[in-house]
Amino acid sequence: MRTKALWIIGLAVVIVLAVTKHVFTVYTFVDVVAAVLAIVLHEVSHGWAALYYGDRTAAENGRLSLNPIKHIDPFGTLILPALLLLLHLTPIGYAKPVPVNPARMRDRRRAELVVSMAGPFTNLVLSILAGVVFRVFLFSNSYAGSGPLLTGGTSFASLVGLFLVYFGLVNVMLFVFNMLPVPPLDGSAWLRRLVGDQRWFAIERSMRIVIPLLLFVVFFFPGVLSAVISPILNLWISIFVPATAVI
């Protein structure tokens, strides 16, 4: 109970600071909704893949729901992204990992890899779908005489366009980030398959510092993160967002 109270107090402080500093706007709200949806779908896909191979752990824990409350990690889903927004940095975050039990899976070796890859590849597919839907939406709106879609206004068309673009971008970021072969990220599953279990345990121990180091870089050297992510985001934009969509 005490821990829960501390989380609530910490989150309340962040929200108050964000509101007083005018960080949260209608655009921020749209971005947050897109990011939370992408993270939730990432986690749920792990659970569905595990269920396909016979593991009902996620289902039994209520983690196949699209209700974001079921998946929220107080720090990773709420406080960390809010703090990054306060610092005018790219908001990143994570949800509670969906529980899986490999011992309950059939064809365990293949199942573990498929379950791990289900999350990032769901994000990749969602990113592509968002881009395609945006192009369809673009042609049915902007080129129908209403002008550029991403105008910075608060019309329904502009907000939907913003949602689709940000949803596509956050999904491609989640795909790339989670495919890194660093435990506990999903990409570590293919590295484990490549090197074998015996060598993997030694590698896993030596790589425990990587995630804390990445968070340190995000907070104190944001330019490094931007230099890595920007080419990926620019590629997605160049494919799906024509210049005529933006004022």
N, C-alpha and C positions, 0 to 999 in steps of 0.2 A: 504493500500500500504506500509506503514511504517513497519507494522508487517511482511509482506511478505519479505521485504528487509532484516529485521533482521534475519529471518529464513535462507535466502539464504546466508547471510554473515556468520552466525554461522555454517552452514553446510560446507561452503567452507573452513573455518578454520579447522574444524575437518578432512576434506579430505586431506588438505595440510599436517597437522600433521601426519595423518595416512600414507600417501605416503612417507614422509620424514623419518618416523620411520620404514618403510618397513613392516607395518602391513598388507596392502592390497597386496595379492598375487593372483595367479590364483586359489589357493585353497580357499582363502577367498571369491573370486568372486563367485565360485561355491556354497559355503555355503550361501552367501547372496541371490543368486537366489533361492535356495531351501527354505530358510526361508521366503522370500517375497511371493513366490508362495503358501506356506502353510498358511500364514496369509491371503492372498487374498481369497483363497478357503474357509477358515473358515468364512470370512465375507459374501462372496457371498451365501454360503449355508443358512445363516440366511435369506437373501433376498428371495431366492427361496422357502424356507419353508413358509415365510409370504405370498408370492404370491399364494402358494397352498391353503392357507386358505382365500384368497380373498383380501389381503392387497397389493396394487400396489405401496405403497410409495417408496420402494427401486427402483422399475423399473422406476417410474416417475423421480427419482433423478439420474438415470444413474448408479446405484450401483449394477446392476446385471452383469456388465462387468468384464471380466478377466484382463482388462487393469489396472496394478498396480497403475498408476497415479491417477485413480479415488478413490483409497482407502488409499493413503498415508497420514499419519499424520506426519507432519514435524519432530516433536520431537520423537514420539513413533516408527515410521518406519525407520527413518534415523539417527537422532542425537543420541538417546539413545543407539542403537546397536553399532554405531561407537565409542562412548565414552567407552563403555564396552570393545570393541576390543582393543582400545588404552591402556586400563588398564589391558589387558590380562585376562579379565573375560569372562564368558560365555555370548554371546550376546543374549539378549531377547528384544522383542519389541511388538508393537501392531499397528493396523491400525485404521482408523476412523470407529466407529461403524456404521453399516448399519442402516439407519432410518426405523423404523417400527411403525405402528399405530394400536395397539390392537383393537381400536374401529371399525376398518374396517374389522376385522377378524370374520368369522363365528366360532361358537363353541369356543368362546374366551378363556375360561379357559384352555381347552386342547391345543389350538393353541399357547398360550403364552409359555407353557412349551415346546412344540415341537420345536418352533422357537428358543428358548434359547438353547436347547440341540442339534439342528442341527449343530452348529459350532463345538463344541468339538467332537461329534460323527463322523463328517466328518473327523476331524483330526485323530481319532482312526482308521477309515477305511483306510485312506491314508497311515498311518504308517504301517499297516499290508500289504497293497498292495505293498508298497515300499520294505518291507522285502521279500515278495514272489518274486517280480520281480528281486530283487538282487540275490536271490538264483538261479533263472532260468538263469540270466545273468552270474552268477558265473560258473555254470556248463557248459554253452555254450562257456565260454572263458577260465577261469583259468584251468579247468580240461580238456580242449581240447588241452593243450600243451603250453599255453602262460604264465604259471606261476601264482603266486598269483596276485589277482586283485588289491588290495589296496597296491600298491608298493611305493607310494609317488612320482611317476613319473607323467609326463604330457601327457601320451598316452591317446588316446580317451577312451580306455577301463577303464583305471584307473580313469579318470575324471568322467565318467558315473557311475562307481562303487562308487566313493566318493559322487556324487550327491544323489544316491539312499540311501546310508547309512545316510547321513546328513538329507535328506528329511524325512526318517523314524524316526530319532531321534528327529528332531524339531517338527514333528507332534505329537509324543507321549508326548513330553514336553508340547505342547499347550493343548493337551487333559487333562493331569493331572492338569495343572495350571488353566485352565478355568473351571474345575469341582469343584474347591474349592468353598464352599458355602459362598463366600464373595462378597457383592455388590461392583462394578457393574459386576463382573464376571458372566458367564453364569450359573455356578453351584448354584448361589443364587436362581435361579428359583425353583429348587426342594426343597430347604429349605423353601421358601415362601409357596409352596404348602403344605409342611408338617406342618408348624406352623399356617398357616392362615394369611389373610391379616392384621387383626387387630394387632396381635402380631408382624407381620413382619415389620411394619413401625417403631416400637420402636427399633427392632433389627437393622434395616438398619441405623438408626441414630447413634447408638452406635458403628457401625462397619466402619464408614467412615474413621477412622484413619488407618485401616489395610493396605490398598494399599500403602499409603505413607510410612508406617512402613516397608513393604516388600521391597520397593525401597531402603530405608535406609540400610536395611540388605544386599541387593545385592551389594551396593557400598562399604560398610564399613566392612562387615563381610562375604566376598564371600565364606569362608569355610563352613558356615552354609548352603548356597544354594547348594554347591557341595555335602555336606553330604546327603541332601534330594534328589537331582536329580540323583546322581551317581547310586544308586541301581536300579532305574527305567531304566536308559540308559543301564546299564550293563545287565539287564534282556532282553531288546530288542536285544542287541548285542549277547547274549548267544543263543537266539532263531534263529536269522537270519544270523549271521556272524560267520562262522567257522574259527578256527585259521588258517586254510590253505589258507584263503583269504588274509592274512596280512603278510607282511615281518616284 
